[in-house]
Amino acid sequence: MEKVIIKSSPRKVNEKEEKVDKVIEDSIQKYIDGFNPLEKIAYEIARTRLKTSFDIEKSIGFKSR
């Protein structure tokens, strides 16, 4: 008996991923827009100095929203 492997189409997966990415991007932007002036300064310092080590999605403030 031959195994049948059913795969979802790559296009649908990519469309779903794009939608999820868009929702996350919108959430991040809303989060950043809500920063007070001091938080904006701290965010810019973290983003520019930590570069790839900084991930706003993993930050405590973003997670607790």
C-alpha positions as CSV (number, residue, x, y, z in Angstrom):
1,M,0.0,0.0,0.0
2,E,1.4,3.4,-1.0
3,K,1.5,6.3,1.4
4,V,-0.3,9.4,0.2
5,I,1.2,12.7,1.5
6,I,-1.1,15.6,1.4
7,K,0.5,19.0,1.5
8,S,-1.2,22.3,1.7
9,S,-0.3,24.6,-1.1
10,P,2.7,26.8,-0.5
11,R,0.8,29.8,-1.7
12,K,-1.9,29.5,1.1
13,V,0.8,29.1,3.7
14,N,2.6,32.2,2.5
15,E,-0.7,34.2,2.4
16,K,-1.4,33.1,6.0
17,E,2.1,34.0,7.1
18,E,1.8,37.4,5.4
19,K,-1.5,38.1,7.2
20,V,0.1,37.1,10.6
21,D,3.1,39.2,9.9
22,K,0.9,42.2,9.0
23,V,-1.0,41.8,12.3
24,I,2.2,41.6,14.3
25,E,3.7,44.6,12.5
26,D,0.5,46.6,13.2
27,S,0.6,45.6,16.9
28,I,4.2,46.6,17.2
29,Q,3.5,50.0,15.5
30,K,0.6,50.7,17.9
31,Y,2.8,49.7,20.8
32,I,5.6,52.1,19.7
33,D,3.1,54.9,19.0
34,G,2.0,54.6,22.6
35,F,5.4,55.3,24.0
36,N,6.0,58.4,26.1
37,P,9.0,60.6,25.2
38,L,11.4,58.8,27.6
39,E,10.3,55.4,26.3
40,K,10.9,56.5,22.7
41,I,14.4,57.5,23.6
42,A,15.1,54.2,25.3
43,Y,13.6,52.3,22.4
44,E,15.8,54.2,19.9
45,I,18.9,53.5,22.0
46,A,18.0,49.8,22.3
47,R,17.3,49.5,18.5
48,T,20.4,51.3,17.4
49,R,23.0,49.9,19.8
50,L,21.7,46.4,20.3
51,K,20.8,46.0,16.6
52,T,19.9,42.3,16.0
53,S,20.1,41.5,19.7
54,F,17.0,43.6,20.3
55,D,13.7,42.1,19.5
56,I,10.7,44.2,20.5
57,E,8.4,41.2,20.2
58,K,10.2,39.5,23.1
59,S,10.3,42.6,25.3
60,I,8.4,42.5,28.5
61,G,6.3,45.6,27.7
62,F,5.2,44.2,24.3
63,K,4.4,40.7,25.8
64,S,2.3,42.2,28.6
65,R,0.1,44.2,26.3
